[in-house]
Amino acid sequence: MVESKNNKDMLGRSSLISVQQALDIFLDHLAGIKVGTQSIVVTEAFDRVLAKPIHSPVDLPTEARSTMDGFAVRAVDTFGASQSSPCYLNISGEVKMGEAPLGDVKQSCCYKIPTGGLLPSGADAVVMLEQSVPVDDTMIEIVGGVGSGVNVIARGEDIGLGEEALAAGRLLRPQDIGLLAGMGIAEVTVHKKVRVGILATGDEIIAHTEAPKPGQIRNINSLALAGLVLRAGGIYTDYPIVSDREEIFLPALQQAVQENDIVLFSGGSSVGVRDLGEHVIQALGPPGILVHGVTLKPGKPVLIGMSDTTPIFGLPGHPVSAMVCFDFFVRPAMASLCGQLRQAELPAPWVEARLTRNINSAAGRRDVVRVKLMKKDDIWYAEPILGKSGSISTLSRADGYFQIDEDSQGVTENTAIKVYLYT
Amino acid sequence: MVESKNNKDMLGRSSLISVQQALDIFLDHLAGIKVGTQSIVVTEAFDRVLAKPIHSPVDLPTEARSTMDGFAVRAVDTFGASQSSPCYLNISGEVKMGEAPLGDVKQSCCYKIPTGGLLPSGADAVVMLEQSVPVDDTMIEIVGGVGSGVNVIARGEDIGLGEEALAAGRLLRPQDIGLLAGMGIAEVTVHKKVRVGILATGDEIIAHTEAPKPGQIRNINSLALAGLVLRAGGIYTDYPIVSDREEIFLPALQQAVQENDIVLFSGGSSVGVRDLGEHVIQALGPPGILVHGVTLKPGKPVLIGMSDTTPIFGLPGHPVSAMVCFDFFVRPAMASLCGQLRQAELPAPWVEARLTRNINSAAGRRDVVRVKLMKKDDIWYAEPILGKSGSISTLSRADGYFQIDEDSQGVTENTAIKVYLYT
């Protein structure tokens, strides 16, 4: 078990840890905690996470089939056939789509067969139409011999009876649904969607549909975070905005913890509000606060804790910071809770671009820099969008971001960088 | 207007064109054709495509705010202040969250202010808590001077009244929804979701829930294509499986064309079935067939046509081919029909990996090679999955694919390649 540290600095603030340390600590606490499962029809299973492995109940294809239009043959009959030395076969039958061929292919005979047609008994290969010349209605000339199995997909070649088709933890992509359909599997057991409760806190926050009085500010975070939850495959409950006072905030958070698998709250970024966030997470019982801020910009003041088995994230109030923290911490927590494997382990894909100006960073801190992409002379350039982390428009103008790692003090103009797109 | 070519080769087959030529031809025909629009609340607008530009109805923030915990000051009063030569200010007030500050900040005075607090009248900057030392309850020592505007987000700095916030054609991402909320926009006009009709044709095809008799095959394509439609932001209708006979297929296709914005059919890959596909597309009226196959593997036999304003795609029967054609042709058609801008123009992100073996390709053809990614010593390797395009399990085992372009005859082992992930 990785231990969280609770060292405080001279101003009484908790010491920061790196993004990776934070992930290690809380994913370690989440190990073994999973949301429940449910059985659903495959037509609804797209983008869900498989809870149990699937073994094929059939050989797929169920019978050998032709992969070409042509003639089903005994390969041995075509041995050595070429343009200069063709062989001749009698057309003794025809395979029709969707039907079992009658009879079997005897020596020096062949059946006409369409792509996908079931290979008739006796035949073990298919000669493509292009390698044949009709002699008359009953005979063809073969100008290219084939080996056994050529232009045929064998029984069970796609997937064999009993073979593991899909592992538990697989996020079901369109092709996985296709494979399930091919095997005749109509229902699968998947993890339930992760329920994420979203709370906005702050005496100054009002609903986006209300008109702000002086000092009030519309709720940006709840809507933006809801979109991120949906994109990560979860479902959300958007709770009413609550006050920063403990007697109101604590019971509201407690209720959200009872009703969800993960709870996010985002509030002001002032020290007082952050202290209250720490306090209420602790008040909801062990293990309590796990992470008191990270060496990440924007996103430094993030709080990560747990009440029993429910992760609680205290996201910074600034929208850009809140969304960066979602990507770095909440998304992996959601994947962990439904046991998502494999794809979660793959690297995040990127686009290469050249930075349009120098960007400085402090060593020991990871910086997330929003960029706009522009193409010039077939080269992509990334223009940093400089703006305060309270400015949501900077994130809306961004096509993606790049990272400056903890061990770097900046990136110079024209450097090739990896831009991760906001999709 | 780019003209489609209908040249036939010696075997009477239509000549193939490149993927790019095919895209140019049919996207040119689609220019100006758009699905309708609808007004929806922003909480439902995630992943929808904006039909009209949004201009900000407000200055955001509506008033200047502090971005730090500290003291709202007149910057001029702090000029030159430092550790060795501090200045002293009287604390004459305090800003509370969600409230308009009373009075104004007079010379040599300051107000206590939290992050996000509204800047009081008279003040033009904020001194961070860390740059101040309390003298007593009514006075602080400032050990770092600030210039005007420091630690303040100005009125309209995020986005100004009347400024274009989001362009028409923008796919609304979580941060765009956040920006809309911040501006107090509760409803937006978006394009309707593109309706895609999916038809499986073939006398041998049965529903995935049925037990196949010899020669029959379960319907893989309709389910896999439905997943791809959802992922591309559309909605689908899965029509009953129809026979390859014209008198059944033609009216079924006609009905689907009337009821959808795009129609996909996938059928057998035999020449006869393909000819029928060409014939029925032509029979549904001009412009008719636009593309008779492309130099793409897998996916060569794809048919692209239009009946009046409705694109019709005759996808190959092999599942892998059908899905590759969806990615290359149907997805761009869906984006075009809802006027999706910008993100559609960005490059597809990739992961760099080293190829584990030599892969040959024919010049003049684009190859799409499925790969599995594996990490060894911190390097990602891409192992090609070799298998027939009728084998859906090859696509399910794949993490992504790479392309071998028309002008290449193959890629050698250990070459660094761009792998596009199947997400």
Interface residues (C-beta under 8 A of the other chain):
Chain A: L11 V42 T43 F46 D47 L60 P61 T62 E63 R65 T67 D69 K96 M97 G98 E99 A100 P101 P114 T115 G116 G117 L118 L129 E130 I153 E157 D158 I159 A165 L166 R173 P174 Q175 D176 I177 G178 L179 L180 A181 G182 M183 G184 I185 A186 G202 D203 E204 I205 H208 T209 E210 A211 P212 K213 P214 G215 Q216 I217 R218 N219 I220 N221 S222 L223 A224 L225 A226 G227 L228 L230 R231 D238 D244 G268 S269 S270 V271 G272 V273 G317 P319 M323 R342 Q343 L346 P347 P349 W350 V351 L373 W380 G387 K388 G390 S391 I392 S393 T394 L395 S396 A398 D399 Y420 L421 Y422 T423
Chain B: L11 V42 T43 F46 D47 L60 P61 T62 E63 R65 T67 D69 K96 M97 G98 E99 A100 P101 P114 T115 G116 G117 L118 L129 E130 I153 E157 D158 I159 A165 L166 R173 P174 Q175 D176 I177 G178 L179 L180 A181 G182 M183 G184 I185 A186 G202 D203 E204 I205 H208 T209 E210 A211 P212 K213 P214 G215 Q216 I217 R218 N219 I220 N221 S222 L223 A224 L225 A226 G227 L228 L230 R231 D238 D244 G268 S269 S270 V271 G272 V273 G317 P319 M323 R342 Q343 L346 P347 P349 W350 V351 L373 W380 G387 K388 G390 S391 I392 S393 T394 L395 S396 A398 D399 Y420 L421 Y422 T423
